[in-house]
Amino acid sequence: MSRVEILHLDDANAWTSYIDRLPSKYITHYPRFLRVQEETGDGTAECFVYQESGHLVLFPYLRRPLARLPFGGDSFKGHCDIITAYCYGGPIHDLETANESPPLLANFRQAFHDHALDSGVVTEFVRFHPHLQNHVGFEGLFDKLYQHQRNVVIDLDGGEEALLSRCRPTFRRYIRKAKSHGLTLRRESPGQFLESFAELYKVTMIRHGQTGYLNFPQGFFRALFATLRDDIAVFSVRQEDKVAAAAVFLFFGENVEYFLGASDEALLSHHPNHFMFYEASCWAREKRFKHLHLGGGKKSLIYFKRGFSKRSCSFYIGQTTHNREVCAELTALRDAWEGTERHWDPGFFPPYRRGMG
């Protein structure tokens, strides 16, 4: 016999209790993480709970109403697509290995597909967590499951000199140069540093021409810093009292994860970002974390991150279209829409959101 439950933020205690039963999870699976994104308009947080033969599979995500699309309208009321909250997530379970109970994950996916059709879900986009490698076992259970890229990870064993020795030679010089310019790392109080970080982030996004989703407003950081104050570390790199760079790191269990960062263009010649990642890794080592996940990004950003570590892990994405008819209808409307067009990849998923930010 199998059992399905659908939980929302009002069920946060039950949601949290289920996650706590699982051996492999991350902060991004907890309701408090998805609460930030629900409160800032990214969608409605939901958690699909599947139980069978004493085993548990949990899948948190955000539901995004499709009627809100500029070419959607009332005819699509009741339809939505789903996506993992920004960062990483994906289904998690209590199997020791994905091969321990082969039918379980397939049965979970069938039950979720049935729920998707019953509740108006058109498409599903999942960013699996690179450190958890929780894509394993789901091969063949999504329309498309593929390695998007390899993300950079710093192992935190050894002392500060060991961490420095793993850096690219030029990075070692930059880090020493940053110190010679008087740069220091400071852990900030999230509440007190909110406005400073939000403004620096805004300027950084403008500099990089980022007008899409990642151009988070101050309200996002207000919710993030308030709701996850016990799950984040906010650092600044300063030259005397001037902030040269700042970053937000998530932490959970044995792992720290780089989340968002910003920097002052006028002080980039002092290499504050090189200094930030090195000093943050030293802080994480002192706190007895084992890994610092730097993540991925565009080719230039990955090249930069690889300057701190040669180790990487696979980042997988899963895509499924649950309602092909509605997806095709929305895609046709998107093709005919005369809204502002941004650069987009012809393979963008879901296709009706291409260029929408």
N, C-alpha and C positions, 0 to 999 in steps of 0.2 A: 504494500500500500504506500502511496505517496501523498504528501500534504504540501499545499501551497499557501503562503501568506503574503500579503502585500502591505508593506509598512511605509509610513510617512513620518515627517518630523514630529508629529504628535505622539508617535510610538517610539520615541528616541530611546527610552529605557530598554524596551524589548529588542530593538535594533542593536543597541550596544551589547546587550547580553548575548545575542547570537554571535556577534563578531568575536567577543571575548572567548567563545568556545573553540574558535578556529586557531590552529597553530601558526598559520601563515597569513598575515594581513598587514595593512599599513594605515596610517592616520587618514589617508584619503578615502578609506572605506567607511569611516565613522560618520554618524549623522551630523556631528558638529562641523565637519569639514564641508559637507554638502549644504549645510544651513547657510554658510557664507554666500554661496552662489545662488541659492534660492532667494535670499533676502536682497540680492543685488540684481535680480531679474533674469538670471540665466535659465530658469525653468523650475519645475516642481520636483523636489527630491523624492525619490521612491526607492524602496528596497524590495527585491523579489527574493523570497525565502522558499527554498525547496528542500523537503526532507523525504528520505526514502531509506528503508531498511536500516535505520539508525544513523544514517549519514546526513550531512548538512551541506548545502550549497547556497551561497549568499551572493547577490548581485545588486549593488547600489548604482543609481544612475539619475540623470535629470531628464524630465519630460519637457519638451519644448513645443508649445502650441503652434501649429502650422497656419492657423487663421491669422496670426500676427505678421506673416510674411506680406510684403507690400503688394504682392499679386495673389495673395491667398483669399482672404475674405470669409464671409459666413458659410460658404459652401464647404469649407474645410473645418468648420467648428467640430470639435470632438476628435480631430486627427492631430497627431503629434509625431515628432521623432525623438529618439533618445540618444544620449551621449554620456560618457563618463565625465564627471566633474573635471575642470581644468587641472591638469597635471596627469596623474595616472590612476588606474583603478582596475576594473574588470572583475569577473566572477572569482570567488575564492571558496575553498571547500576544506573538508577535514580528512581527505584521503592522504595517506602518507606518500603515495605515488599516484600519478594519474592512471596507471595501469592496474591499480588495486581493485577497482570495481568498474570495469569498462562500460557497462550499460548506464551507470549513474549519470555521467555528464551528458550522454546522448539523451537520456530521459529528461534531464533538466532542461536541455535546449528545446526539446519538443514541447514541454510544459510552458516554457517561456514564449515560444512561438504562438502557442494557443492563447496565452494571456495577451500577447502583442496584438493579435487579430481582434480579440474581444474588446480591447481597450483603445483601439484606434491608432496603434503604433505603425508608422509607415516604414521607417528605416531605423537602423541601429548602428552606432559608431562607437567602438570600444578601444580605448588606449590601455593595453595591459601594462602592468607594472614591471619595468625592466629588472628591478632587483628581485622581485618575487618570482619572475618567470612563470606567471600563472596562466600564460597562453598554452602551456604544455597540457596535452589531453584534449584540447579543443580543435585539433586538426580535423578538417572535414565537417565541422559543426557550425561554421559560419560560411556565408557565400564566398567570402574572401578572408583569409588569415595570412598575413605576410609580415616579414621583418621590414620595418620602415627604415631603421638605421641602427647603428650601434652607439650606445651611450657611454660616456666616460665615467669611471669609478675610481676613486682614490682609496687604496687600502691604508688604514691608519695605524698599522703595526710599526714598531720602531720609534725612534725619537724624532725631534725636529730636524736634525741633520739628515736622517733617513728620508724624511718627506721632501726636504730640499734637494737631496741627491736624485730623486726620481723626476724632478722637474727638468724641462728642456734647458740646456746650458744658457741660452740667452735669457730664459726666465729667471734663472738664479741671479744673473747680473741685474735684471730689472728689480727683483725683490730686494737685493742689497742696495740698489740705487734708491729705491723708495724709502728704505730705512734711513739712508744718508740725507734724504730731503726732509726728514722729520715726520714721516707718515706714521701714524699709530692706529691700531684697531681698537674700537670701543663698542661694547655691547650696550645697545640703547634700550630704554624703556619704550615698548611699542606705543603706548598711549601718548607719551610726551613727544615722540619722534614722528608721529603720524603726518602732520602737515609738511614737515621737512622732506620726508621720504616721498610723499605723494607729489610734491612739486618737482623734486629732482627726477622722479620717474616720468612725469609728464614731459619735462624738457628733453629727457633722453629719448622718449618715443617720437617726439617731433624731429629730433636730430636724425633718427633712423628711418623716418618716413613711415612710421607704423600708425596707420589710421584704422586698423581692423580691431579684432577682438582683444588683442593684448594691450590696447590702449586703455587700461583700467582707470576709471575715475576715482576721485578721493573716497567716495562712498564705499567702494570695494575694499580699500585698505582700512577704512574705519571698521567695517564688519570683520575683516580678516584679523586685525590686531585685537579687537575686542573678544571675538568668539574663540580664537585659537591662541590667546596670549600665553597659555601654558604649553603649547605645542610648537612654538616658533622661537627662533633667535634672530633678532634684528641687529645688524652690525653696521657701523659706519667706519670709513677710513678717513681720518682727519689730518690736515696739516694745520697745526695749532687749533683754532676753532672753526676752520673752514672745512666743510664736508666735501671730500674729493670723490667718494663713492659710497654706496650703501647697498645692502642686500638683505633679503629675507630667506632664512633657512628653516625647513621643517625638520622635526626630529621625532623618531618613534623607535622603540626597541633599541637595537644596536646600530641604527642607521640615521645619518643626517642627509638631507637632500636640499640642494640649491633650488630655490623656487623663483624669485624675481630679484632683479638688480637694476641699479641706475648709477650714473657717474656724471661728473662735471667735466665738460669738454676742455675747459681751460686748464685743468690739472692732469689731463691724460698723459702728458709727457713725463709725469712722475710715476706712471705705471700703478695707479691705485688698485686696478682690478687684479693684476698679478699679485699684488700685496694682499688683497682681500682674500683670495682663494687660498693662498698659502697660510696666512694667519688663521683663517677660519678652520683649515684642516688641523692646525696645531691646537686650536681650542677644542675641536671635536675629539682629538686624541687624548687631551688632558681629561675630558669628561668621560673617557672610556668607551666612546663609540668606536665601532670597528670599520665602518665604511662611510665615505662621503660621496654621494651620487651627484655628479655634476650635470647629468642629463645630456641632451643632444642639441639640435637646432640646425641652422643653416651650415653649409660647409665651412664657412669662415669661422663660425662660432665653435664648431666641433674641433677644428684645427687648433683654435686657441685653448680649448679645454684639454686637448690631448697633450698640451705642454706641461700638464701637471701629473699625468699618469698614462702609462701605456695600456692599462687594463680597461676593458670595455665589456658591456653586456648587451644582449639583444633587446631591442624595443619593438614589440609586435603590435599590430593593429588588426582589429576584426571588424568586418562590415557585413551587414545582412539587410536585405530588403524584404520586409514582411508583407507589404501590400504593394505589389508591382503595378497594379492598375492606377492607384492614387499617385504613386511615385512618378509614373509616366505622365499623368495629367499635370502634376505640379511642374515637372521638367519642361513640358511644352509651354506652360504659362511663363516660366522663367525665360525660355528662349524668346518669347514674344514681348517680354517686359522691357520698357525703355528707360529703366532706372539707371543710375550711375554704374558704369561697368568698371570693375577693377581687374587687374591681371589675375588670371586663374589658370590652373592646370586642367586640361580637358578630362583628366581622370578623377577630378575632385568628387568627393562623396560626402553627403548625398548631392547628386547633380543639380537639384533645384536650389541649393544654397551657394552655388559657386559665385564668387565675387561679392558675397553679402557681408563679409567681415567676420 
